Amino acid sequence: MNSWEIVQNRRVIFGGGRLAELPGILSWYQKKKVFLAASKSVRSNGAPVREELCRMLDEAGIGYYLYNEISGEPDLHVINKGRDVFLEHGCDCGVAVGGGSVIDATKAIGMLAVNGGLVEEYQMEGRQATTVPPLFVAVPTTSGTGAEATKTSVVVNNYNGLKKSLYHNTMIAEITILDPDLTMDLPAKITSATGMDALSHAIESYVSLNATPITRMYGLKVIELIKDALPAVIENPGDAEARGQMMLASYMGGVAITAGIGIDHIMAQPLGGQYHIPHGDACSIFLPAAMELNLDYAAEAYADIAKAFGVYDAGKDTRENALAAIQAVRTLQDRTGSPKSLRPYIPGELPSREELVDVVKRTTGHITCNPRPLTEDLMWTIFNMVL
């Protein structure tokens, strides 16, 4: 068995209404001033969550600075400004209540607050964190990105247009609160996009060359949850049980993807940044094609995935069952209205092979854990498969 390591949160809290425990947690840690990044659009049972959260902190006598700058995917300016605000207002911890963008931005801001420098130095120049960031609590309000379970922050670079990650073991949230109530009012389009993102985490991590017993265990469970829960919440947004299952799937998918991404994410992340495609939509588009291209390199693993989908047939061979897993993904796309083609997102002239390869290589082209070796030909092939 190969050697490996995994970084996980110290504490994970799950259940409806558990956000109410946040003030008590912060008080136990003796925190006095919270850097609070909370999405304005998040509602629970029709009520604005951000207003309720501020009220809870006020009643607990805990100070906070509400950072309103994070909308859409975080860029350099939002994070560097957040660092300045964190220091200017004397914040001693960070709390993120929102989707993956809010969580990723806040973890990077906390890291910068004590390590100094600009976020682009860590993103593009390889600068490393040397000081443990302040306490960070992640409260996801979508079910898919898994940002609450990772040490990674995905950031859009304003100067070169690249969407590239930075990471460090200490950037992971100390505490994650998984409160399904916060997703009850999530629109269907965001529900499906983030759900397909979580599914891609599960599938790509399971076939990754860096997969571990832990990531594979989580990956299969994610698939088992999503295959039923994602269609359920699309058809009935108020299904509390299915919402809880999706939140668990999101978290577990975040743990699983620590095994590394494959050709799906390798393409989806940079092209999503280049053409402003929601990340989950980009992952949905590339996922079946990625599985087809990896088929000869990961057939047994895809057969395992067919079992998780409930489409495995003991009377068929490994390859036939692997193909059934790919079809199960396509069927799920149909049931959830998830996108299958890249073309609607690129209304103008398509990039040349050289342009496409350049943006991928500068962003995710260094990744080597896809089952099939990553080559320029592979990048170009999958791009043309999804047009």
C-alpha positions in Angstrom: 0.0 0.0 0.0 1.4 3.4 -1.0 2.1 6.0 1.7 -0.3 9.0 2.0 -1.6 11.7 4.3 -4.9 13.5 4.6 -5.8 16.8 6.3 -9.3 17.1 7.8 -11.3 19.5 10.0 -10.9 19.1 13.7 -14.7 19.4 14.3 -17.7 18.8 12.0 -21.2 19.6 13.3 -24.2 18.4 11.3 -27.9 19.0 11.7 -30.8 21.4 11.1 -30.6 24.6 13.1 -27.0 24.0 14.3 -25.8 27.4 13.0 -27.3 28.7 16.3 -24.4 27.1 18.1 -21.8 29.4 16.4 -21.8 32.2 19.1 -21.2 29.7 21.9 -18.4 28.1 19.9 -16.7 31.5 19.4 -17.2 32.4 23.1 -15.5 29.1 24.1 -12.5 30.1 22.0 -12.6 33.6 23.7 -13.0 35.4 20.3 -13.8 39.1 20.5 -13.9 40.3 16.9 -15.1 38.2 14.0 -14.2 38.8 10.4 -17.7 37.8 9.0 -18.2 36.9 5.4 -21.8 36.0 4.9 -23.7 35.9 1.6 -26.6 38.4 1.5 -28.7 36.2 -0.7 -28.8 33.2 1.7 -32.2 32.7 3.2 -33.6 30.0 5.5 -37.4 29.5 5.5 -37.7 32.9 3.8 -35.7 34.9 6.4 -32.3 36.4 5.6 -29.6 34.3 7.3 -27.1 37.1 7.5 -29.4 39.3 9.6 -30.2 36.4 11.9 -26.5 35.6 12.3 -25.6 39.2 13.2 -28.4 39.3 15.7 -27.0 36.1 17.4 -23.6 37.6 17.6 -24.9 40.9 19.0 -26.9 39.0 21.7 -23.7 37.1 22.6 -21.7 40.3 22.9 -19.3 39.2 20.2 -18.0 42.0 17.9 -17.8 41.5 14.2 -17.0 43.2 10.9 -19.3 42.3 8.1 -17.3 41.9 4.9 -19.6 42.5 1.9 -17.1 42.4 -1.0 -17.4 38.7 -1.9 -19.8 38.2 -4.8 -19.1 35.6 -7.4 -15.7 33.8 -7.6 -13.1 35.6 -5.5 -10.3 37.5 -7.1 -7.0 39.0 -6.0 -8.4 42.4 -5.1 -11.3 41.0 -2.9 -8.8 38.9 -0.9 -6.1 41.5 -0.6 -8.6 44.0 0.5 -10.1 41.5 3.0 -6.7 41.0 4.5 -6.4 44.8 5.1 -9.9 44.9 6.6 -9.1 41.9 8.9 -6.1 43.7 10.3 -7.6 47.2 10.4 -10.5 46.1 12.5 -8.5 43.9 14.8 -10.3 40.7 13.9 -9.2 37.5 15.7 -11.1 34.9 13.8 -12.9 34.3 10.5 -16.4 33.0 9.8 -17.6 32.2 6.3 -21.4 31.6 5.8 -22.0 31.1 2.1 -21.0 29.1 -1.0 -17.5 27.9 -2.0 -16.5 31.4 -3.1 -17.2 32.9 0.3 -15.4 30.0 2.1 -12.4 30.0 -0.2 -12.0 33.8 0.0 -12.2 33.8 3.8 -9.7 31.0 4.3 -7.2 32.9 2.1 -7.9 36.2 3.9 -7.2 34.6 7.3 -3.9 33.1 6.0 -2.8 36.4 4.6 -3.6 38.3 7.8 -0.8 36.6 9.7 1.5 35.6 6.9 1.7 38.9 5.0 2.2 39.6 1.4 -0.3 39.5 -1.5 -2.4 36.5 -2.4 -0.8 36.4 -5.9 2.5 35.7 -4.4 1.1 32.4 -2.9 -1.0 31.7 -6.1 1.6 32.3 -8.8 5.1 32.5 -7.1 5.0 29.6 -4.7 5.2 31.6 -1.5 4.4 29.4 1.5 2.5 30.1 4.7 4.7 30.0 7.8 2.3 31.0 10.5 -0.9 29.2 11.5 -4.0 31.4 10.6 -6.5 32.5 13.2 -9.5 30.3 14.0 -11.6 29.7 10.9 -15.2 28.4 10.9 -16.8 27.4 7.6 -20.6 27.3 7.2 -21.6 26.2 3.7 -24.9 27.3 2.3 -24.6 25.2 -0.9 -24.1 21.5 -1.4 -21.3 20.8 -3.8 -18.0 22.7 -3.7 -16.7 20.9 -0.6 -14.7 24.0 0.2 -15.6 23.5 3.9 -13.5 20.3 3.8 -10.4 21.4 1.9 -7.2 23.3 2.5 -7.5 24.9 -1.0 -8.6 28.4 -2.1 -9.5 28.9 -5.8 -8.8 32.4 -6.9 -9.3 34.4 -10.1 -6.1 36.3 -11.1 -7.1 39.8 -12.3 -3.9 40.2 -14.2 -3.6 37.1 -16.3 -7.2 35.8 -16.2 -6.2 32.5 -14.7 -8.4 30.7 -12.2 -5.7 29.0 -10.0 -5.6 27.5 -6.5 -3.4 28.2 -3.5 -3.3 25.9 -0.5 -1.7 25.0 2.7 -2.4 22.4 5.4 -3.3 25.2 7.9 -5.9 26.8 5.6 -8.5 24.2 6.3 -11.4 25.2 8.5 -10.9 24.3 12.2 -14.7 23.9 12.5 -17.3 23.2 9.9 -21.0 23.5 10.6 -23.2 21.6 8.2 -26.8 23.0 8.6 -29.1 21.7 5.9 -31.7 24.4 6.8 -29.4 26.9 5.1 -29.9 25.2 1.7 -33.7 24.9 1.8 -34.2 28.0 -0.3 -31.4 27.3 -2.8 -32.5 27.8 -6.4 -32.7 24.7 -8.6 -30.0 25.9 -11.0 -27.5 26.3 -8.2 -28.6 23.1 -6.5 -28.0 21.1 -9.7 -24.6 22.8 -10.5 -23.2 22.3 -7.0 -24.5 18.8 -6.9 -22.8 17.9 -10.1 -19.6 19.4 -8.7 -19.8 17.1 -5.7 -20.4 14.1 -8.0 -17.4 15.0 -10.0 -15.3 15.2 -6.8 -16.4 11.7 -5.9 -15.8 10.1 -9.3 -12.5 11.9 -10.1 -11.0 11.2 -6.7 -12.0 7.5 -6.8 -10.0 6.9 -10.0 -7.2 9.2 -9.1 -3.7 7.7 -9.0 -3.4 9.3 -5.5 -6.6 7.7 -4.2 -6.5 6.4 -0.6 -8.7 4.0 1.3 -10.3 7.0 3.0 -11.0 9.0 -0.1 -12.4 6.0 -1.9 -14.7 5.2 1.0 -16.0 8.8 1.0 -16.3 8.9 -2.8 -18.5 5.8 -3.1 -20.8 7.1 -0.3 -21.1 10.5 -2.1 -22.3 8.7 -5.3 -24.8 6.6 -3.3 -26.2 9.8 -1.7 -26.3 12.0 -4.8 -27.9 9.5 -7.2 -31.2 9.8 -5.3 -30.9 13.0 -3.3 -30.0 15.4 -6.1 -33.1 14.6 -8.3 -35.2 14.6 -5.1 -34.2 18.2 -4.2 -34.6 19.4 -7.8 -38.1 17.9 -7.9 -39.0 18.9 -4.3 -36.8 21.7 -3.0 -38.4 21.4 0.5 -37.3 17.8 1.0 -35.3 18.3 4.2 -34.0 14.7 4.3 -32.6 15.0 0.8 -31.2 18.4 1.5 -29.3 16.9 4.5 -28.0 14.1 2.3 -26.7 16.6 -0.3 -24.9 18.5 2.4 -23.2 15.4 3.6 -22.4 14.5 0.0 -20.8 17.9 -0.5 -18.7 17.6 2.6 -17.6 14.0 1.9 -16.8 15.0 -1.7 -14.6 17.7 -0.4 -12.7 15.2 1.7 -12.5 12.8 -1.2 -11.1 15.3 -3.7 -8.0 15.6 -1.5 -6.8 12.7 -3.6 -6.5 15.1 -6.5 -8.5 16.1 -9.6 -8.6 14.5 -13.0 -9.1 15.7 -16.6 -12.7 16.9 -15.8 -11.5 19.5 -13.3 -8.2 20.0 -15.1 -10.3 21.4 -18.0 -13.3 22.8 -16.1 -11.4 25.0 -13.7 -9.3 27.1 -16.2 -12.0 27.2 -18.9 -14.6 28.1 -16.3 -12.4 31.1 -15.4 -11.7 32.0 -19.0 -15.4 32.0 -20.1 -17.1 32.8 -16.8 -18.8 29.4 -16.6 -20.2 28.4 -13.2 -17.8 25.8 -11.8 -20.4 23.1 -11.3 -21.8 23.5 -14.8 -18.3 23.2 -16.3 -17.7 20.0 -14.2 -21.0 18.6 -15.4 -20.1 19.3 -19.1 -16.7 17.6 -18.9 -17.5 14.7 -16.5 -18.9 12.0 -18.9 -16.3 12.8 -21.6 -13.5 12.5 -19.0 -14.8 9.1 -17.9 -14.9 7.9 -21.5 -11.3 9.0 -22.1 -10.2 7.3 -18.9 -12.1 4.1 -19.5 -9.2 1.9 -20.6 -7.2 3.1 -17.6 -9.8 2.8 -14.9 -12.4 0.3 -15.9 -12.4 -1.6 -12.7 -12.8 1.6 -10.7 -15.7 2.7 -12.9 -17.3 -0.7 -12.3 -17.2 0.0 -8.6 -18.8 3.3 -9.3 -21.6 1.5 -11.2 -22.3 -0.4 -8.0 -22.6 2.9 -6.1 -25.1 4.1 -8.7 -27.0 0.9 -8.4 -26.6 -0.1 -12.1 -24.0 -2.8 -11.8 -24.9 -6.1 -13.5 -23.0 -9.2 -12.3 -23.8 -10.9 -15.6 -21.8 -8.3 -17.5 -18.0 -7.8 -17.8 -16.0 -5.0 -16.2 -16.0 -2.8 -19.2 -19.8 -3.1 -19.7 -20.4 -2.1 -16.1 -18.0 0.8 -16.4 -20.0 2.0 -19.4 -23.1 1.7 -17.3 -21.5 4.1 -14.8 -20.9 6.6 -17.5 -24.5 6.3 -18.7 -25.7 6.8 -15.1 -24.0 10.1 -15.0 -25.6 11.1 -18.3 -29.0 10.1 -16.9 -28.5 12.2 -13.8 -27.6 15.1 -16.0 -31.0 14.7 -17.8 -32.9 14.4 -14.5 -31.4 17.5 -13.0 -31.2 19.7 -16.1 -27.4 19.9 -15.9 -25.5 21.2 -19.0 -23.8 18.9 -21.4 -22.2 21.2 -23.9 -19.6 23.9 -23.7 -20.7 25.7 -26.9 -23.4 27.9 -25.4 -20.9 29.4 -23.0 -18.5 30.4 -25.8 -20.7 32.4 -28.2 -17.8 33.9 -30.1 -14.8 32.4 -31.8 -13.5 29.2 -30.3 -10.0 29.2 -29.0 -7.2 27.7 -31.1 -5.5 24.5 -29.9 -2.5 26.6 -28.8 -4.6 29.0 -26.8 -6.5 26.2 -25.1 -3.4 24.3 -24.1 -1.7 27.4 -22.9 -4.5 28.4 -20.4 -4.8 24.8 -19.1 -1.1 24.3 -18.7 -0.6 27.5 -16.8 -3.5 26.7 -14.4 -3.9 22.9 -13.9 -1.5 21.4 -16.4 0.9 20.4 -13.6 -1.5 17.8 -12.2 -0.4 14.2 -12.8 -3.0 12.0 -11.0 -5.5 11.5 -13.8 -5.5 7.8 -14.7 -4.7 8.5 -18.3 -1.5 10.6 -18.7 -2.3 14.2 -19.3 -1.1 15.4 -22.7 -1.9 18.3 -25.0 -3.6 15.9 -27.3 -5.9 14.8 -24.5 -6.8 18.4 -23.6 -7.7 19.1 -27.2 -9.6 15.9 -27.6 -11.9 16.4 -24.6 -12.5 20.0 -25.5 -13.8 19.0 -28.9 -15.9 16.2 -27.4 -18.0 18.6 -25.4 -18.7 21.3 -28.0 
